[in-house]
């Protein structure tokens, strides 16, 4: 993989986001969630703050839609609470927020000549 550019691979991030949307529209909510996880990891590994924010927004939209229109689905907040489990979408948002804080800190250090 060394030496490959993102153009040689295609835009992995965009494909993952498109897969998530396609899966979501087909009501494969777990698949949609996992594609968002992949997009988050890719955006984080490339240090792309804008892409991380877009994943965060898509995550929130999907969760809100599921909560309103598919409340009995196991990915919904209500269903998760009934099982005493962890809401994966909310967990993903928390992970993204953490990644954003790290990237912002790195950018701050770079501007100050520390990184």
C-alpha positions in Angstrom: 0.0 0.0 0.0 3.0 2.3 0.5 3.3 5.0 -2.1 -0.3 4.7 -3.3 -2.3 7.9 -3.6 -5.9 8.3 -2.8 -6.7 8.6 -6.5 -5.2 5.2 -7.1 -7.5 3.7 -4.6 -10.5 5.9 -5.5 -11.9 8.0 -2.8 -12.4 5.5 0.0 -14.1 8.0 2.3 -16.7 9.0 -0.4 -17.4 5.4 -1.2 -17.9 4.5 2.5 -20.3 7.4 2.9 -22.2 6.4 -0.2 -22.4 2.8 1.0 -23.7 4.0 4.3 -26.4 6.1 2.7 -27.4 3.3 0.3 -27.6 0.8 3.2 -29.6 3.2 5.3 -32.1 3.8 2.5 -32.4 0.1 2.1 -33.1 -0.2 5.9 -29.8 -2.0 6.6 -29.1 0.2 9.6 -26.3 -1.9 11.1 -24.5 -1.9 7.7 -25.0 1.9 7.4 -23.6 2.4 10.9 -20.5 0.3 10.2 -19.9 2.1 6.9 -19.9 5.3 8.9 -17.4 3.8 11.3 -15.2 3.1 8.3 -15.6 6.6 7.0 -14.7 8.0 10.5 -11.6 5.9 10.7 -10.5 6.9 7.2 -11.2 10.6 7.9 -9.3 10.4 11.1 -6.3 8.6 9.6 -6.0 11.3 6.9 -6.6 14.1 9.5 -9.5 15.4 7.6 -11.5 17.5 10.0 -14.2 18.4 7.5 -14.8 14.7 6.6 -15.0 13.9 10.3 -17.6 16.6 10.8 -19.6 15.2 7.8 -19.5 11.7 9.3 -20.7 13.2 12.6 -23.6 14.9 10.8 -24.6 11.8 8.9 -24.5 9.8 12.1 -26.8 12.2 13.9 -29.2 12.3 11.0 -29.4 8.5 10.7 -29.9 8.1 14.5 -32.6 10.8 14.5 -34.4 9.2 11.6 -34.3 5.7 13.2 -35.5 7.1 16.5 -38.5 8.8 14.8 -39.4 6.2 12.1 -38.0 2.8 13.3 -38.2 3.1 17.1 -38.5 -0.7 17.5 -35.4 -1.4 15.5 -32.4 -2.6 17.6 -30.4 0.4 16.5 -32.9 2.9 17.9 -32.3 4.7 21.2 -35.5 3.4 22.7 -34.7 -0.2 21.8 -31.1 0.2 23.2 -32.4 1.6 26.4 -34.9 -1.2 26.8 -32.1 -3.8 26.5 -29.8 -1.8 28.8 -27.2 -1.6 26.0 -25.0 1.0 24.4 -26.4 3.2 21.6 -23.8 2.6 18.9 -24.7 5.8 17.0 -24.2 7.9 20.1 -21.0 6.1 20.8 -19.8 6.9 17.3 -20.5 10.5 17.8 -18.5 10.5 21.0 -15.6 8.9 19.2 -15.7 11.5 16.4 -15.8 14.3 18.9 -12.6 12.9 20.5 -10.9 12.6 17.1 -11.8 16.2 16.3 -10.3 17.4 19.6 -7.1 15.6 18.9 -6.9 16.9 15.3 -7.6 20.5 16.5 -4.9 20.2 19.2 -2.4 18.9 16.6 -3.3 21.8 14.3 -2.8 24.3 17.2 0.6 22.7 18.0 1.6 22.9 14.3 0.7 26.6 14.2 2.7 27.3 17.3 5.7 25.4 15.8 5.5 22.6 18.4 4.5 19.8 16.0 
